[in-house]
Amino acid sequence: MKLLFKQRFFSLAGSYNIFDENENVVFTVKGKLGFGREFYVYDKDGNMLAFMKRRVFTFLPCVDVFVGENYIGCIKRRFSFFKPVYTIDFHSLSVVGNFFELDYGIFDAECKEIAHISQKLFKLTDTYVIDVIQDDMALYALLVVIAIDADKSSRSTTISIGN
């Protein structure tokens, strides 16, 4: 299953749709500005599936993840040289990116890739393609992309509408 994560050009809070390979809306993500950034993930029918809240006052970025109303864990950037590395304390997942932070792999506990994320260049807004190998992990792969994008946006030195 392939998902396309494309931010809207004029969205101050960070709202966007997630499409499948047939350009059908699969998920909608709505951001909320405030003390600690929040993101809500909805299915195509408008039902809330997940909620993410970025922790404030942490040395390395950390995002708490809730599925429904239940806290399932956090996605945290680890200190590393040359490549971004994130740990995910649910489903025993880990994320490793390349040097340029354009491609990422999401791996399970046995080091099998469950999803591959690639950021498209030369687009007006941040655009990611999420190639989900295990379809039941699509929501979790999307949550990882939201966390990575929020981390990259917070480290950006330029002002970008939609991030």
N, C-alpha and C positions, 0 to 999 in steps of 0.2 A: 504494500500500500504506500502510495506517495501522497504527501501533504505539502501544500504550498502556503507558507506563512509570509504574508505581504502586508506591511503596515500601510495605513492610510496616510496620505501626504499631509492633510490638515487635521490632525487630531492631537490636541494638547495633552490629553490624559493617556493616550496610547490605546486606541481602540482599533481592532482589525478583525477581518474574517480569515479563517483557515479553510482552504479549498482542497478537494481531492483532485486526482488526475483528470477528471471529467469536468472540472471547474464548478463543482457543486459545493456549496457551503457545508462544511462538516462541523466546525466549531466557530464560535465567536469569542474573542477575548476583549474584555473591557478593563481599562486601567483606571485607577483612582489615585489622584494626587493627594498627598497629605504627609503626615509625619510617619515615614516608612511607606514606601510605594506598595500599592495593592493591585492585584490582578484577579479578575474573575473569568472563569472559562465556562461557556454555555454550549449546549448541544444545538443542533440545527433547529430544534423546536423551542428554544429559549429556556430550557431547564438548566439550572446551575449544576455543573459537574464538579468543579474544583475552585479553590481559592488559594491565592499565594500572597504572602506578606513579607516584604523585605525587612530584615532586622536592622535597627539603627545602632550606631556605636559599636560596631564589630570591626576587628582589624581586617579581616578578609570578608567579602560579601557572603551573606547567608540568607536564604529565602525559606521561610516556613511554608509547608505545603499541607493543604487540607483537601480531602476528597469528600464531597458532601459537607457534613459538619465535623468530620473526624480528622484530627491531626494525624498525618501518616509519617512525617519526618521533615528533613530539610535538605536543601541542595546548597552545598558550600564550596566555594573556591578554595583550593589548597595552594599553599606556597610552592611554587615550582619554577625552575629556570627553563626558558626557551619555549615551552608548550604550556597552554592552559590546562589545568587538571581540576576537575570537580568531583567531589564525593557526594553520593546520594545515600542517605541512610534508610531508604525503603527499597525493597526488592533487591537489595545488595547490588546496586548498579554503580557504575563509575563512568566518567566521561573524560576523554582525552582529545584535545584539539591539536591542530598543526601549528607550526611556528607563526604563521600569518593570521591565525584565528579565523580562518575561513571554512575549514572542514573539521568536523568532530565525529567521533564514534562513541556510541553508548554501548557499554558492555555489561553482561551479567556476571554473576559470581564465578562462572567457569571461563571467563574471558571470551565468551562468544558475543559477537556484535549483534545487538537487537535492533539498532537503528543507526543510520548515517545521516548527518546533517551537513549541508553545504550552503554557504552564503553566496548569493549571486552578486557579482560586481556590476558596476555601471548602471545601477537602478536609482531612481529618485528617492526611494525609501528602502529601508532594510528589508531584504527578501531572502528567505531561507527555503530550501527544499529539504523535506524530512522524508527519507526513504525508510519506512518502518518494515523490518523483516518479520517481526512477530506482530500481527494485527492487533492482538489484545493489549499491546504495549503502546498504542498510538497516543492515548491521553498522556501517559507518563513521558513519552518522547517530546510531546508538545510542551509539557511543563518544564522540561529541561531547556528547551529552546527559549522559552520566555525568561527563565532565570539567566541564561547566558546573554541574551539580548539586553536585559536590564543591567547586568554587570558591565557589559561593553559600553552601554550608554552612559553609565555613571562615571566611567573612566575617560570618556570622550572629552576633549578640550574644546570642542566646537558645540555651538548651540544647534540642536536639531529638532525641528518640530516633529512630534509623533513619538519621541523617545522619552 
